[in-house]
Amino acid sequence: MKYCIKAKHGSSIVMLAMVFVAFAASICSAIIICRALVVKSECRAFGTVWTSAILSEYDSYLLDEYGIMAYWGNESEVQKRLDSYIAYSAAGKLDAGFGFSSAELTGYELGITDNFRKALENNLLYSSADDAINRKKRADKDDAKTERKIANRLVINTLPSSGVDTSVNADSITERIKKAGNIEKMTQSISSAGVDVQFIRKVFGNRLTAGCNDNAYFNNEWEYIISGKLDDEENFKSCRNKLFLIRNALNLAFLYKDNGKREALIAASELITPGPGAVLTQAVIAEVWAAAETESDIKTLLDNGRVPFIKTDSSWKTDLGSIIDSKDITGKLDDESIELLKENEETIKSDTKGRGVRSEIKDGQTYDDYLMLMIVSLNENVRILRIMDLVQINMKFAHYRDFNLMEYYVGVRYNIKANGKTYEFEDKYK
């Protein structure tokens, strides 16, 4: 009996010991789990702070002048910052053994077109419509600035658009205007174009309209986007030539479309070259007349005037008599036609005198409108690349000689190791 009682007593002690060990093990496990959860929670909390700290080191010039948030760095620089943040935050706060941290920034470069376009979208979210539309005309052309050009091969080769040689096709723009059923709707569509076009209107300047950045390297920034030349004056000349081609084609089409001017052309050509040859003479006169009207149009535009995309009789400024005896016409006629021209010159001039408009045209499109039509017609990818060019060129000129969009980032991605576990973090500007 005593043996049984002792056996039962021993079993109870063993059982209690087992329960105690199990309870102690449970407590230890709970402590370990709680500690891991605390470390995980602290890592997540501090990781968010560290991510924000990295993103907060954005370049102030980029933000102030272009509304773009991006920070300079590379993976090793970001990793150094992380290590310093970890050392400071973990000192006496995190009961964890930290291993190496590693940063991975690939895909967040500001020099990637999608990232740059997103940065522009973020910029315009905080801009009023007035900021993007209301611009001031230049008081004087900056002659010193228009002499600027870029010859440094390193600068040229590192431009985002390096190797891209695309410009605007004047013929396609002319056809677009001709086919437009409603010019007002077409101008409205230009005004409501994508964020890159709105950014151009808001930030950059052109020959007549001042940009908002006093540190711009080029004077003719809109013209650069259209032509992509590394000489400021060449960009203007290129755009002027395109403008001439567009307006000349539209003016020539109007000469044949307008009944009064077509009749004047026919009458004059038959007086100068009777018979079948009148058709060729008519074409010569029409080309010279259209070109004279075009030169007048361009002068008007560059004087801050307006020229409608589609002319009417009331907005046509030159008359046939003013160009009928020009060398451009006589140089293409035979001797007999020249003699007939001299004989009938007064008749032709008297019949067409006063048909040109001399008063100022208040309706129509400005130089800015014509340039914007070219910009909208440009390939979208080329357009965004040349915007990036201008930002990079201006930042090099005004702030950092070695500025490169590919060395600036719009987001961060990294991981840290704590107690053998890896924690990943990722964030970007919104």
Secondary structure, 3 states (H helix, E strand, C coil): CHHHHHHHHHHHHHHHHHHHHHHHHHHHHHHHHHHHHHHHHHHHHHHHHHHHHHHCCCCHHHHHHHCCCCEECCHHHHHHHHHHHHHHHHCCCCCCCECCCEECCCCCECCCHHHHHHHHHHHHHCCCHHHHHCCCECCCCCHHHHCCECCCHHHHHCCCCCCCCCCCCHHHHHHHHHHCCCHHHHHHHHHCCCHHHHHHHHHCCCCCECCCCCCCCCCCHHHHHHHCCCEHHHHHHHHHHHHHHHHHHHHHHHHHHCHHHHHHHHHHHHHHCCCCCHHHHHHHHHHHHHHHHHHHHHHHHHCCCCECCCCCHHHCCCCHHHCCCCHHHHCCCCHHHHHHHHHHHHHHHHHHCCCCCCCCCCCCECHHHHHHHHHHHCCHHHHHHHHHHHHHHHHHHHCCCCCCHHHEECEEEEEEEECCEEEEEEEECC
